[in-house]
Amino acid sequence: MARRKTIDIQSKDSDSNKTNQHQAAGGDPEMSSETIDGLEEPMVEQPAETLDELKTELESVKKEAQENYDRFLRASAELDNLRKRTAREKEDFRKFAVENVVKELLPVVDNLERAIHLSDSNDQDVAGLVKGVDLVLRDFLKVFDKFGVKPIESLEKPFDPTFHQAVMQEESPDQPNNTVISELQKGYLIHDRLLRPAMVVVSRIPG
């Protein structure tokens, strides 16, 4: 009986020592239990309303980004078109800058050609003069060629109202109908642009 009492006393002392050790280490049985319980609790889920708001905001941001990208593409295309148009206008200015000057010189060229054609090549007194006029005419035509000015080939070509101005029709059994059979005044192009139409006589089938 005395031995049992001794064991009970030792057991109580052991429990007391464990409690004292836990308290000495800063432990609190109740707090420790609450802390552990708190760690085991599941995470709080987001409310459905918050998720819907986030989805709506995301769609709005995506839409705005797409609109900004579309605006960027349009601006890039407009800039590219502007660059091409500016380059084209610059090239046109370079090609056609002398157009008005050449128009003023065409009557001079016409008169030089007319003087050569009407002169009497057998007259020795005017032969030297005609030769000089011919040299001047050639110089004019060289300058014209340098700036892209070329005469329109009209004789024996089908009549084309784009390049020809018909002043009369004549019967011609040797040529198809509406063929240029005579050129009264030369026409000219500056590059691909009409500078002056050719004044021509057009054939007509004898009736």
Protein Blocks (a to p, Z undefined) as FASTA:
>chain_A
ZZmmmmmmmmmmmmmmmmmmmmmnopafklmmmmmmmmmpccddddfklmmmmmmmmmmm
mmmmmmmmmmmmmmmmmmmmmmmmmmmmmmmmmmmmmmmmmmmmmmmmmmmmmmmmmpcf
klmklmmmmmmmmmmmmmmmmmmmmnopacddfehpacdfklpccfbdcddfkbcehiaf
bdfbdcddehjacfbdcddddddddZZ
